[in-house]
Amino acid sequence: MKRNEFFKTVLGTFAVANIPGFTRMSTGDNNSVPSWPTANPDDEQFWKVLRAQFPLTDERAYLNTGGLGASPYVVIDAVKAKMDELEKVSETGHTEELWKDIKTAASLLFGCETEELAFTRNATESINIVCNGLPLKRGDEMITTTHEHVGNAVPWLALLQREGIVIKLFEPSVDSAQENVDRIAKLVTKRTRLISVPHATTTTGLILPIKSLSELARSKNIWLFVDGAQTAGMFPFNVHELGCDAYATSGHKWLLGPKETGLLYVRKDMLDVIQPKFAGAYSDDGFDLAKGTLKFHPTAQRYEFGTVSIPLRFGLGTAIKFMQRIGMENVWKRDRALSTRLFKGLQEIPYVKVLSPAHDADRSALITMQHEKLPYLDLQNHLNKFKLRTRGVSEGGVNGLRISTHIYNSFEEIDRVLEGTRTAWKG
């Protein structure tokens, strides 16, 4: 199916506003969204058609969405079209209507209020907003995992050096969700102010029990912050139901948005707790330099400031709507089917140890393995011969090889991973 035919049939004009050849519709009004055929996650033909909507080369299988997601044509075209539109008149394109439209779509994805979302450049910037905005002081303790991505490690280490906070670590268990709750609980003292954990670890794809951790945090009057870079766009969730105080994510991974886009959720009653340490135009709700007065914006927009790339934000909105059109339940069913086939197949290969959780409820679409006879980088080099793009994991001393499966991947590619891994050792 051709690109334009796919966009019209599957996405409608809802997600392709301002792309040449399409009529713009009001995406803020859900009643104006045209219907589209229900995606069937069990229909391989549907996923083949969907795969054709990405410019990804067929010369290799891309299995590193956990590092960087591939954007579909509709997102790329949306960014280009918006840039062309704005450059013709040399305008920023900043409008409250556009921002609200994108945040409304994002709020439906996150299960929160539009006013609780802020645009950022990536998950790391969102993490820095929380890290530097919380009223933490010397001697205050925070708890986090030994398996943190650099983006959720360096900001807290910088705060440790600058302010003298105390960082306490626990090794995440892939065997038991309750064990992770217990390990954190054992580290809590009267000085503990914050628990900072990933929704899913970047190392083994372990999904942490955020609801249970929220209950623990509330019972101890502790804040809970979640790094959702590896989960937003992979499976459906509701941040209000999760119960965390703040949640950060990237637009450029599982959401398939433009690079240098991100989102930060801050629960409404935390807006005055997490202070904006960087501010400027759009952060305020009125100021008077002569009188020395400033009122921050009543929403999470207070964390946004200055001239930004509207084409990138427009592309992020398009990516979110693209995912919503497929349906997050369908996305997760596909991601889970692919990753489960990989997980079970790897378990049958001699000398291979799968590091990801065995329990379905604890396992994401990130599968990490070690080879008992080969260093993980040697295994990666071997799989490169099979035209497979994987990612080595050194964080937390894991030293394994990670495979990410998303909606543009196929069972044939999973079989190539298994074949390549089986042939890696001939001893």
Secondary structure, DSSP 8 states (H G I E B T S, - for coil): --HHHHIIIIITTTT-TTSTTS----TT-GGGS-------TT-HHHHHHHHTTS---TTSEE--TTT-----HHHHHHHHHHHHHHHHHT-----HHHHHHHHHHHHHHHTS-GGGEEEESSHHHHHHHHHHHS---TT-EEEEETT--GGGTHHHHHHHHHH--EEEEE---SS-HHHHHHHHHHH--TTEEEEEEESB-TTT-BB--HHHHHHHHHHTT-EEEEE-TTTTTTS---HHHHT-SEEEEESSSTT---SS-EEEEE-GGGTTTS--SS--TTTEEEEETTTTEEEE-SSGGGG--S---HHHHHHHHHHHHHHHHH-HHHHHHHHHHHHHHHHHHHHTSTTEEE-S-SSGGGB-SEEEEEETTB-HHHHHHHHHTTTEE-EEE-GGG--EEEEE--TT--HHHHHHHHHHHHTS---
